[in-house]
Every structure is written in structure tokens, then in C-alpha cells.
Amino acid sequence: MNSGFVFLKLATGLIGFWICPYAIAHGFGERYDLPVPLWLWVVGAGATIVLTFAVIVLFPHSRALHPQGPRINLFRVRGLRGLAHPITISVIRVLSVTFLLASVLSGFLGVPDPYQNLVPVAVWVVWWVGVAYVCALVGDLWAVLNPFRTLFSWAEKIVNLLTGGKCLSLEKPYPQGLSAWPAVAGLMVFFWAELIWPGGGVPWDLALAITIYAAMTWTGMLVYGRDVWLQNADAFSLVFGVFARFAPLALRSSDREQIRTCVSPVCRYRRDYCVNGQTCLAQATPGHLELILRPPALGLLDEPRVPVSLMVLVITLLATVTFDGILETPLWSHVLERTLSDEARYVGTVALIMFSMGFLMVFLGFSWLMAYCAQRFGDPQGLGTAPRPDLFHVGSAFVMTLVPIAIAYHLAHYLS
């Protein structure tokens, strides 16, 4: 495929996203309800999925899209390398830290009305909606903006200067068995706060929640290291990173020695390059740093399978966004009508946990079925020396195909 033609198509798509009209997140604006019955919407959504698979089967591509291409290094274009200049990055991060501090102070000291206070808009509109949109449709913006990482980095430089080179972090080895499970737990707590917690719209409570999250994040960085903690255990860095795999822009390091010794899960299956991995990117020399332009969703093919914990994270993300939509259905309204007001929070908490676990069980059930069919009807000689596929092997290999659905759910939900 001609690289110029690929660049033209991607540029056209980005321009289309740029000129689209603004939309208001439903938490702070008017909702728009579809003027069709619920059953018709459900049937239409199901038919769309079925027809999608039918099109894939009936019109196969002549060749598979290789995970490593086509890609264009935009840093080869004169002037674009200035985007990665330390001064440019520093200005962006100072503005991000300033916005965070202003939001927290507004929550603690500002007016209690959520419509006149900065922190609810900052959390639920600017951050959870706006940053997620940019990460999914452009690139991993959160990796640059993350003010918690920036503040810890500044603290590291101050300690290094005052102590003559001593490191702030203890740099303890991150337990391999822990994997991304802290991020899964953190994501569940976050969605509980968004969907169930009554303090989600109270400025003072939100500011306190941000402070607690900051303390926990900095503690993890202090023990295990800044980027090691963010890439393994921080829910939002992982979620935005998963979204960014769908995006057309990504930062890539081609330092093979650094990638070989990296402890980050994003480098586990890679040999020649690391995409959006903060540990490798932070230590990459200018000659090894690239800003790549790629077809949308190509980043989802970067690794053959993901850790089981990251698989559960993606399923949890998809399940909780789906559960958020269920909260707006007549069925849930009937449940609340039969629930005492003091019990609604507990009922919602149990429903959220059970729905997420049920969603995971359904996915694992289909993964088991696929593994069974592969073992029962597949060609054993085709596997060679590779291990026979099992439940988790299949699930971790195919879970990233659900990321576009999770992104579509996220975009559609907050545009409704």
C-alpha cells in the first residue's frame, strides 16, 4: 500500500473529527433519547453485530494487515520534531498541573453548586470524556498530560538535587504476580464512584477523592518507581493506553537494548520497538524516538496476546460502560421503585459487581468454546511446537478486538 495514500486517508479522517460540532456530556447537559422503542434498538444493535461478521466472512481481504505496517514516522517531517522538544512538553505539563491544582482548590474552597464549580466539570467532562476522546481518536494524550506523574517527577529532581544524586523512589521490584490487578480494582472503584456514589457530583467529595487517589499513586511510585507503577498498576494510565492503541498517532522507541530489559508489560511481547511505553520512551535517545502515523486500530495488533489481568481490565471497562446504559432503562427504574431509598446504593453496588462478573463469565465461556473447538476440530500438526490453546490463551489473544466496541460505547454513551 502506498504510504502517501495511507497518509492522505488518515489525514482526511482526522480533519473529519476536527470539524465535527461540539457535544455536551450528558452528565452536565441535556440527554437525547432515541425516538424508537427499546426492543427495536436492541434488535438493530444485535443485527449490526451479526451483519458485521457476515461482511467479514463474505468479503475477505486478499491479504492480512501486518501488525508492523504501514506506519509513517512524522518526526522525519521538518518542524514536527519540535512537538517533542523538552520546552514544549514542559509548558504542556505545567498547564496540566495548574489545571489540577485549580480544580482541587475549587472543590475544597469553591461554591458547593456542581454547576458553578470547576472540579465536577474537570473530572467528568474535560478529563473522563475529553481526554478519553483524544486518546482514542488521536493519541495517548494522558501520557503527556498526567499531572500526578509530573509532580512526582519534579519531586524526584528536587530530591536528586538536594541529596547529591539520591533517588526518591525505592525502586522495589514489581511483583510479576500482581500484574495489572491493582488497576482492575481501581477501575471498579472509579466506576462505582461514577455510577453509584452520591458524592460523584459534590465538589468537596470529588476534591477529596482526587487527593486520596494522588496519595495512593505517589505511594506506588515511591515504592516501585514512577513509570513502573503507572504502566502496571494505575487504572487510568492503562485504560487511556488501551484506548490509544486504537489511535492513529503513537510514540515509539526503537532502542532494542532498553526494550529487552524493560519490565513493563507493554514490552513483554516486543523485540524491535516499544509503542507508548513510558519506561522506554523516557530513556530513549532522540535517534530512537519516533512519532508514527498508522491506520486506526493497527495498534491493537502490536502484541499477540495480553496478560490475563489486562484482559480482565478491558472486559471490566466494557461491562461497566454497558451497565451505565442499563441504569437508564425502564427495567432499572422498576428495580428502584421496589427499593428503599437508603438501600439503593447497596443494590446498585451489588448489581454493578454481579453484572461485571457475569460479563466476564460470558466472555470466558465463549473463549472456552473457541479453545475447545480448536482442540477438537483443529489440525494438531498446524500448531507445531506451540502449546495447545486454552481458555485464557484464547481470551487474552482476542480481547483487544473488543476495544473498538468499548470505545464506541464510551463515545456514544456520553454523546447521548
C-alpha positions as CSV (number, residue, x, y, z in Angstrom):
1,M,0.0,0.0,0.0
2,N,1.4,3.4,-1.0
3,S,2.4,5.4,2.2
4,G,1.3,8.6,0.7
5,F,-2.2,7.2,0.1
6,V,-2.3,5.9,3.7
7,F,-1.3,9.4,5.0
8,L,-4.0,11.1,2.9
9,K,-6.7,8.8,4.2
10,L,-5.7,9.2,7.8
11,A,-5.4,13.0,7.4
12,T,-8.9,13.1,5.9
13,G,-10.2,11.2,8.9
14,L,-8.5,13.5,11.4
15,I,-9.9,16.5,9.7
16,G,-13.4,15.0,9.9
17,F,-13.1,14.5,13.6
18,W,-11.8,18.1,14.0
19,I,-14.6,19.8,12.1
20,C,-17.4,17.8,13.9
21,P,-19.7,20.0,16.0
22,Y,-19.3,20.1,19.8
23,A,-21.3,17.8,22.0
24,I,-22.2,18.2,25.7
25,A,-21.6,15.2,28.0
26,H,-25.0,14.0,29.4
27,G,-23.9,14.5,33.0
28,F,-24.0,18.3,32.6
29,G,-26.2,18.8,29.6
30,E,-29.4,17.7,28.0
31,R,-29.9,14.0,27.3
32,Y,-31.2,12.9,23.9
33,D,-33.3,9.8,23.9
34,L,-33.9,7.8,20.7
35,P,-37.5,8.1,19.4
36,V,-37.8,4.3,18.9
37,P,-38.9,1.5,21.2
38,L,-36.2,-0.2,23.3
39,W,-36.8,-3.6,21.7
40,L,-36.2,-2.1,18.2
41,W,-33.0,-0.5,19.3
42,V,-31.8,-3.9,20.8
43,V,-32.7,-5.8,17.7
44,G,-31.0,-3.2,15.5
45,A,-27.8,-3.3,17.6
46,G,-27.7,-7.1,17.5
47,A,-28.3,-7.2,13.8
48,T,-25.5,-4.7,13.2
49,I,-23.0,-7.0,15.0
50,V,-24.3,-10.1,13.1
51,L,-24.0,-8.3,9.8
52,T,-20.6,-7.1,10.6
53,F,-19.3,-10.7,11.0
54,A,-21.2,-11.7,7.8
55,V,-19.4,-9.0,5.8
56,I,-16.1,-10.1,7.2
57,V,-16.8,-13.7,6.1
58,L,-18.3,-12.9,2.7
59,F,-15.7,-10.3,1.7
60,P,-12.4,-11.5,3.0
61,H,-9.3,-9.4,2.4
62,S,-6.8,-10.5,-0.1
63,R,-4.0,-10.2,2.4
64,A,-3.8,-9.7,6.2
65,L,-2.7,-6.4,7.6
66,H,0.7,-6.8,9.1
67,P,1.0,-5.6,12.7
68,Q,4.1,-3.6,11.9
69,G,2.8,-1.6,9.0
70,P,2.1,0.6,7.3
71,R,3.5,3.3,9.5
72,I,5.0,6.7,8.8
73,N,7.5,8.4,11.1
74,L,6.2,12.0,11.3
75,F,9.4,13.2,13.0
76,R,11.1,12.9,9.6
77,V,8.9,15.9,8.6
78,R,10.7,19.2,9.2
79,G,9.2,21.1,12.1
80,L,7.2,18.3,13.7
81,R,10.1,17.1,15.9
82,G,9.6,20.4,17.7
83,L,6.5,18.8,19.2
84,A,8.7,16.6,21.3
85,H,11.0,19.4,22.4
86,P,11.5,19.5,26.2
87,I,10.3,23.1,26.3
88,T,7.1,22.2,24.5
89,I,6.4,19.2,26.8
90,S,7.3,21.2,29.9
91,V,4.8,24.0,29.1
92,I,2.0,21.5,28.5
93,R,2.8,19.7,31.8
94,V,2.9,23.0,33.7
95,L,-0.5,23.9,32.4
96,S,-1.8,20.4,33.3
97,V,-0.6,20.7,36.9
98,T,-2.0,24.2,37.2
99,F,-5.4,22.9,36.0
100,L,-5.3,20.0,38.5
101,L,-4.4,22.3,41.4
102,A,-7.1,24.8,40.4
103,S,-9.7,22.0,40.2
104,V,-8.8,20.6,43.7
105,L,-8.8,24.0,45.3
106,S,-12.1,24.8,43.6
107,G,-13.5,21.7,45.1
108,F,-12.3,22.4,48.6
109,L,-12.8,26.2,48.7
110,G,-15.3,27.0,45.9
111,V,-19.1,27.1,45.9
112,P,-20.9,23.8,46.6
113,D,-23.0,24.0,43.5
114,P,-21.6,21.5,41.0
115,Y,-22.8,23.5,38.0
116,Q,-20.8,26.5,39.2
117,N,-17.7,24.7,40.5
118,L,-14.7,23.7,38.4
119,V,-13.9,20.2,39.7
120,P,-17.0,18.3,38.5
121,V,-16.6,19.6,35.0
122,A,-12.9,19.0,35.1
123,V,-13.3,15.3,36.2
124,W,-16.4,14.2,34.3
125,V,-16.3,16.3,31.2
126,V,-12.7,17.6,30.5
127,W,-10.9,14.5,31.8
128,W,-13.0,11.4,31.6
129,V,-14.8,12.4,28.4
130,G,-12.4,14.8,26.6
131,V,-9.1,13.2,27.3
132,A,-10.6,9.7,26.6
133,Y,-11.8,11.0,23.2
134,V,-8.4,12.4,22.3
135,C,-6.6,9.2,23.4
136,A,-8.9,7.1,21.3
137,L,-9.1,9.2,18.2
138,V,-5.7,11.0,18.2
139,G,-3.1,9.5,20.5
140,D,-2.1,8.9,24.2
141,L,-2.5,12.4,25.4
142,W,-2.7,11.3,29.1
143,A,0.9,10.1,29.0
144,V,1.9,13.7,28.3
145,L,-0.6,15.5,30.5
146,N,-0.6,13.2,33.6
147,P,-0.1,15.8,36.3
148,F,0.4,13.2,39.0
149,R,3.4,11.9,37.1
150,T,4.7,15.4,36.5
151,L,4.5,16.4,40.2
152,F,6.3,13.2,41.2
153,S,8.9,13.8,38.5
154,W,9.5,17.3,39.9
155,A,9.9,15.9,43.4
156,E,12.4,13.4,42.1
157,K,14.5,16.2,40.6
158,I,14.4,18.2,43.8
159,V,15.5,15.3,45.9
160,N,18.2,14.4,43.4
161,L,19.5,18.0,43.6
162,L,19.4,18.3,47.4
163,T,20.9,14.9,48.2
164,G,23.6,14.8,45.5
165,G,22.0,12.2,43.2
166,K,19.9,10.1,45.6
167,C,16.8,8.6,44.1
168,L,13.4,9.4,45.6
169,S,11.9,6.1,44.7
170,L,12.8,2.8,46.5
171,E,12.8,1.0,43.1
172,K,11.5,-2.2,44.6
173,P,10.9,-5.0,42.0
174,Y,7.3,-5.0,40.9
175,P,5.8,-8.4,41.7
176,Q,5.0,-10.3,38.5
177,G,2.1,-12.0,40.1
178,L,0.5,-8.6,40.9
179,S,0.4,-7.7,37.2
180,A,-2.4,-5.2,36.4
181,W,-4.8,-6.4,39.1
182,P,-4.5,-3.2,41.1
183,A,-5.6,-1.3,38.0
184,V,-8.6,-3.6,37.7
185,A,-9.6,-2.9,41.3
186,G,-9.0,0.8,40.8
187,L,-11.2,0.8,37.7
188,M,-14.1,-0.9,39.6
189,V,-13.8,1.7,42.4
190,F,-13.8,4.5,39.9
191,F,-16.9,3.2,38.1
192,W,-18.7,2.7,41.4
193,A,-17.9,6.3,42.2
194,E,-19.3,7.5,38.8
195,L,-22.4,5.4,38.8
196,I,-23.4,4.7,42.4
197,W,-21.6,7.0,44.8
198,P,-23.7,10.1,45.7
199,G,-20.6,12.2,46.2
200,G,-19.7,12.0,42.5
201,G,-21.4,15.3,41.9
202,V,-20.3,17.0,45.2
203,P,-17.3,19.3,44.6
204,W,-15.8,18.8,48.1
205,D,-16.1,15.0,47.9
206,L,-14.6,14.9,44.4
207,A,-11.6,17.0,45.5
208,L,-11.1,14.6,48.5
209,A,-11.3,11.6,46.1
210,I,-8.6,13.2,43.8
211,T,-6.4,13.8,46.9
212,I,-6.7,10.2,48.0
213,Y,-6.0,8.9,44.5
214,A,-2.9,11.1,44.3
215,A,-1.6,9.9,47.6
216,M,-2.1,6.2,46.6
217,T,-0.5,6.8,43.2
218,W,2.5,8.6,44.7
219,T,2.9,5.8,47.2
220,G,3.1,3.3,44.5
221,M,5.6,5.4,42.5
222,L,7.7,5.8,45.7
223,V,7.9,2.1,46.3
224,Y,8.2,0.7,42.7
225,G,9.2,3.6,40.6
226,R,7.3,6.2,38.7
227,D,6.8,4.6,35.3
228,V,6.8,1.0,36.6
229,W,3.8,1.8,38.8
230,L,1.9,3.7,36.1
231,Q,2.4,1.1,33.4
232,N,1.5,-1.8,35.6
233,A,-0.9,-0.7,38.4
234,D,-2.5,2.6,37.5
235,A,-6.0,2.2,36.2
236,F,-6.2,5.4,34.1
237,S,-2.8,5.1,32.5
238,L,-3.7,1.6,31.4
239,V,-7.3,2.5,30.2
240,F,-6.1,5.5,28.3
241,G,-3.2,3.4,26.9
242,V,-5.7,0.8,25.7
243,F,-7.7,3.5,24.0
244,A,-4.6,4.9,22.5
245,R,-3.9,1.6,20.8
246,F,-6.8,2.4,18.5
247,A,-5.5,5.9,17.7
248,P,-3.6,6.8,14.5
249,L,-0.7,8.5,16.4
250,A,1.8,6.9,18.7
251,L,5.2,7.5,20.1
252,R,7.6,4.6,19.5
253,S,11.1,3.7,20.8
254,S,13.4,1.5,18.7
255,D,16.1,1.1,21.4
256,R,16.3,-2.7,21.4
257,E,18.5,-3.0,24.4
258,Q,16.2,-0.9,26.5
259,I,13.2,-2.9,25.3
260,R,14.9,-6.2,26.1
261,T,15.5,-5.2,29.7
262,C,12.2,-3.4,30.3
263,V,9.9,-4.7,33.0
264,S,6.8,-3.1,31.6
265,P,4.0,-5.4,30.3
266,V,3.7,-3.4,27.1
267,C,7.2,-4.6,26.2
268,R,6.7,-8.2,27.1
269,Y,6.0,-9.5,23.6
270,R,8.0,-7.0,21.6
271,R,11.6,-7.2,20.3
272,D,12.2,-4.4,17.9
273,Y,10.2,-1.5,19.3
274,C,8.0,-0.2,22.1
275,V,4.9,1.8,21.4
276,N,3.6,4.3,24.1
277,G,5.7,2.6,26.8
278,Q,6.7,5.4,29.2
279,T,9.7,3.5,30.7
280,C,11.3,3.0,27.2
281,L,10.2,6.4,25.9
282,A,11.6,8.3,28.9
283,Q,15.1,6.7,28.4
284,A,15.1,6.7,24.6
285,T,17.6,8.9,22.8
286,P,16.4,11.3,20.1
287,G,17.6,9.0,17.4
288,H,15.4,6.2,18.7
289,L,12.3,8.2,19.3
290,E,9.6,8.3,16.6
291,L,6.1,9.8,16.2
292,I,4.3,7.2,14.0
293,L,1.2,7.7,11.9
294,R,-0.7,4.4,11.4
295,P,-4.1,3.2,10.3
296,P,-6.7,3.4,13.1
297,A,-6.8,0.2,15.3
298,L,-3.5,-1.1,13.9
299,G,-2.0,-0.7,17.4
300,L,-4.4,-3.4,18.7
301,L,-2.2,-5.9,16.8
302,D,1.0,-4.9,18.4
303,E,1.2,-7.9,20.6
304,P,-0.3,-11.4,20.0
305,R,-1.9,-11.6,23.5
306,V,-2.1,-9.6,26.6
307,P,-1.7,-10.6,30.3
308,V,-4.8,-12.1,31.9
309,S,-5.1,-9.1,34.2
310,L,-5.2,-6.7,31.2
311,M,-7.8,-8.9,29.6
312,V,-10.0,-8.6,32.7
313,L,-9.4,-4.8,32.7
314,V,-10.7,-4.5,29.1
315,I,-13.8,-6.7,29.9
316,T,-14.4,-4.6,33.1
317,L,-14.3,-1.4,31.0
318,L,-16.8,-2.7,28.5
319,A,-19.0,-4.2,31.2
320,T,-19.2,-1.1,33.3
321,V,-20.0,1.2,30.4
322,T,-22.7,-1.2,29.4
323,F,-24.1,-1.2,32.9
324,D,-24.1,2.6,32.9
325,G,-26.5,2.3,29.9
326,I,-28.7,-0.2,31.7
327,L,-29.2,2.3,34.6
328,E,-31.2,4.4,32.1
329,T,-33.6,1.6,31.1
330,P,-37.2,1.1,32.3
331,L,-36.0,-2.2,33.9
332,W,-33.7,-0.4,36.3
333,S,-36.4,2.1,37.1
334,H,-38.7,-0.7,38.1
335,V,-35.9,-2.1,40.3
336,L,-35.5,1.3,42.1
337,E,-39.3,1.6,42.5
338,R,-39.2,-1.5,44.6
339,T,-36.1,-0.5,46.6
340,L,-36.0,1.8,49.7
341,S,-34.1,5.0,49.1
342,D,-31.5,4.0,51.8
343,E,-30.9,0.7,50.1
344,A,-30.5,2.0,46.5
345,R,-26.7,2.4,46.9
346,Y,-26.2,-1.1,48.1
347,V,-28.5,-2.6,45.4
348,G,-26.6,-0.6,42.8
349,T,-23.2,-1.8,44.2
350,V,-24.2,-5.4,44.2
351,A,-25.7,-5.1,40.7
352,L,-22.5,-3.5,39.4
353,I,-20.3,-6.3,40.7
354,M,-22.6,-9.1,39.6
355,F,-23.0,-7.6,36.1
356,S,-19.3,-7.1,35.7
357,M,-18.6,-10.7,36.8
358,G,-21.4,-12.0,34.6
359,F,-20.0,-10.1,31.6
360,L,-16.6,-11.7,32.3
361,M,-18.0,-15.2,32.7
362,V,-19.8,-14.8,29.3
363,F,-16.6,-13.8,27.6
364,L,-14.6,-16.6,29.3
365,G,-17.4,-19.0,28.3
366,F,-17.0,-18.1,24.6
367,S,-13.2,-18.3,25.0
368,W,-13.5,-21.8,26.4
369,L,-15.8,-22.8,23.5
370,M,-13.3,-21.4,20.9
371,A,-10.5,-23.2,22.6
372,Y,-12.5,-26.5,22.7
373,C,-13.3,-26.2,19.1
374,A,-9.7,-25.5,18.2
375,Q,-8.6,-28.6,20.1
376,R,-11.4,-30.8,18.9
377,F,-11.6,-29.9,15.3
378,G,-8.3,-28.1,14.6
379,D,-5.2,-29.5,12.9
380,P,-2.7,-30.6,15.7
381,Q,0.2,-30.5,13.1
382,G,-0.6,-26.9,12.4
383,L,0.4,-25.9,15.9
384,G,3.9,-27.3,15.6
385,T,5.7,-26.9,19.0
386,A,3.2,-24.2,20.1
387,P,1.1,-25.1,23.2
388,R,-2.5,-26.1,22.6
389,P,-4.9,-23.1,23.1
390,D,-6.7,-23.0,26.4
391,L,-9.3,-20.7,27.9
392,F,-7.0,-17.9,29.0
393,H,-4.8,-18.1,25.9
394,V,-7.8,-17.6,23.6
395,G,-9.3,-14.9,25.8
396,S,-6.1,-12.8,26.1
397,A,-5.5,-13.2,22.4
398,F,-8.9,-11.9,21.3
399,V,-9.9,-9.5,24.0
400,M,-8.3,-6.5,22.2
401,T,-10.8,-7.0,19.4
402,L,-13.4,-5.7,21.8
403,V,-11.6,-2.4,22.4
404,P,-13.3,-0.6,19.4
405,I,-16.6,-1.7,20.8
406,A,-15.6,-0.3,24.2
407,I,-14.6,3.0,22.6
408,A,-17.8,3.2,20.6
409,Y,-19.8,2.6,23.8
410,H,-17.9,5.3,25.6
411,L,-18.3,7.8,22.8
412,A,-21.9,7.1,22.1
413,H,-22.9,7.0,25.8
414,Y,-21.5,10.5,26.6
415,L,-22.9,11.9,23.3
416,S,-26.5,10.8,24.3
